[in-house]
Amino acid sequence: MERAEILINGLVQGVGLRDFIQKHAKNLGICGYVENLYSGEVLTIVEGDKFQIEELFNQIRAGSSYSKIKNASIKWSNSKNEFTRFEIKY
């Protein structure tokens, strides 16, 4: 198990991106959360198999149909087994 912090910016808020990320994370069996930041960015914290997280990261970089991803970064760390599901934080 791995843990990743994915930070994205661009046109990423108000375009259905959090729902898009949640759908793909659930399909991949990844746990964690996604939230909008006051800076205008979207933060996703996930735990799961490295291959699955990399697949989610690729999907995030492609973005939802209305989003425009300018930058996406990923920071890896050891899993903390902190999550049991994937959710959107409001």
C-alpha positions in Angstrom: 0.0 0.0 0.0 1.1 3.5 -0.9 -0.1 7.0 -0.1 -0.1 9.9 -2.5 -1.0 13.6 -2.3 -2.2 14.9 -5.6 -2.4 18.6 -6.1 -3.9 20.1 -9.3 -4.6 23.6 -10.5 -6.1 25.3 -13.5 -9.9 25.4 -14.2 -10.6 22.7 -11.5 -13.3 24.1 -9.3 -17.0 24.3 -10.2 -16.6 21.9 -13.1 -17.5 18.5 -11.6 -13.9 17.4 -11.1 -14.4 16.2 -7.5 -17.2 13.9 -8.6 -15.1 12.7 -11.6 -12.2 11.9 -9.2 -14.4 10.1 -6.7 -16.0 8.0 -9.5 -12.6 6.9 -10.8 -11.1 6.3 -7.3 -14.0 4.1 -6.3 -13.7 2.1 -9.6 -10.0 1.5 -8.9 -10.7 0.6 -5.2 -8.7 3.5 -3.8 -9.5 5.1 -0.5 -9.1 8.7 0.6 -10.7 12.0 -0.2 -10.8 15.0 -2.6 -11.4 18.6 -1.6 -11.3 22.1 -3.0 -8.7 24.4 -1.5 -9.2 28.1 -0.9 -6.2 28.7 -3.2 -8.4 27.5 -6.1 -6.6 24.2 -6.3 -8.0 20.7 -5.8 -6.3 18.3 -3.3 -6.6 14.5 -3.4 -5.2 12.3 -0.7 -5.3 8.6 -1.6 -4.1 5.2 -0.3 -4.0 2.0 -2.3 -1.9 0.0 -4.7 0.8 2.1 -6.5 -0.4 1.0 -9.9 -4.0 2.0 -9.1 -2.9 5.4 -7.8 -0.8 6.0 -10.9 -3.8 5.1 -13.0 -6.0 7.6 -11.1 -3.2 10.3 -11.5 -3.3 9.8 -15.2 -7.1 10.1 -15.3 -6.9 13.3 -13.1 -4.3 14.8 -15.5 -6.7 14.2 -18.4 -9.4 15.8 -16.4 -13.2 15.8 -16.6 -14.9 17.1 -19.7 -15.3 20.7 -18.4 -12.0 21.0 -16.4 -8.7 22.3 -17.8 -5.8 20.9 -15.8 -2.8 23.3 -15.9 -0.5 21.5 -13.4 -0.7 18.2 -11.5 1.8 17.0 -9.0 2.1 13.9 -6.9 4.0 13.3 -3.7 4.4 9.7 -2.5 4.7 8.5 1.1 4.0 5.4 3.2 0.4 4.4 3.7 -1.1 5.3 7.1 -4.1 3.0 6.6 -6.2 6.0 7.5 -9.2 5.6 5.1 -11.9 3.0 4.6 -13.6 4.6 1.6 -13.3 7.5 -0.8 -15.2 10.7 -0.2 -15.6 14.3 -1.2 -14.8 16.8 1.6 -16.9 20.0 1.6 
